[in-house]
Amino acid sequence: MKTREENITPEEALTFLENMRTLNQKIDGPKKMISIRIPENLLKALKSKAKFENKKYQNIIVEYIRKGLSSD
């Protein structure tokens, strides 16, 4: 059985490292629309938090994703 590292090509590893470098520098590229299913109670909580902080809820989602990726 191959490990995860054996399935990654050198090009994929370089792309990952470059993406993490730009993430840590907080350099954002153009935005891309995606579709994601989120539990309704979680979405309501995000929207409430966004309203309280006077932000768009999508921006809060991006903040949480950025924090999650940076914590590893």
Contacts in CASP RR format, 6 or more apart in sequence:
PFRMAT RR
TARGET T0000
AUTHOR 0000-0000-0000
METHOD contacts of the structure
MODEL  1
MKTREENITPEEALTFLENMRTLNQKIDGPKKMISIRIPENLLKALKSKA
KFENKKYQNIIVEYIRKGLSSD
8 16 0 8 1.000
20 69 0 8 1.000
22 29 0 8 1.000
23 66 0 8 1.000
23 69 0 8 1.000
23 70 0 8 1.000
24 70 0 8 1.000
26 66 0 8 1.000
38 46 0 8 1.000
43 57 0 8 1.000
46 57 0 8 1.000
46 60 0 8 1.000
46 61 0 8 1.000
47 57 0 8 1.000
49 57 0 8 1.000
49 60 0 8 1.000
50 56 0 8 1.000
50 57 0 8 1.000
50 59 0 8 1.000
50 60 0 8 1.000
53 60 0 8 1.000
END
